[in-house]
Amino acid sequence: METQVLTREQYKQLSKGLLKAIGEYQKIIPINTLKHPRYSLKRPIYILIEFEGGTVIASLDDIEAFAYEDTEFEAIDRLCEEIVDLYEDLKSEKEENLGKLPKRWLAYLEEIIVCR
């Protein structure tokens, strides 16, 4: 079996094609707000947007939060709601009642969220 060596230009074109193909199915975007009257973000957070059939999935892997909706805008809005709901749920629990993973999520959320 003979291996083919790509030229630098062929490699660049292949890389561009792969990135374009991946970009049609997913992208990473920053969000600067939680769209909530009581909470704001200290800094932007990066979320993953995936397109699967007619559904858009927005997710924040740091806390394993996600939202499924019909449009990108709706998925981002719903993810913001999920983030706020999780933050409020975790804050309302006594720390000793939280498991290892929820404690990590709370620590992350306290780093990025500020109450107004």
Number of C-alpha atoms within 10 A of each C-alpha: 3 4 5 6 8 10 9 9 9 11 12 12 12 13 12 12 12 11 11 11 11 12 14 11 13 16 13 13 13 11 15 13 16 22 15 12 8 10 14 18 19 14 14 14 15 15 20 16 23 21 18 12 8 8 14 22 22 30 25 18 11 13 17 9 15 20 19 20 17 13 15 17 12 16 22 25 18 20 23 23 16 18 20 20 12 18 20 12 11 19 14 9 10 8 12 8 10 13 9 9 10 16 16 14 17 19 13 14 20 15 12 13 18 13 10 9
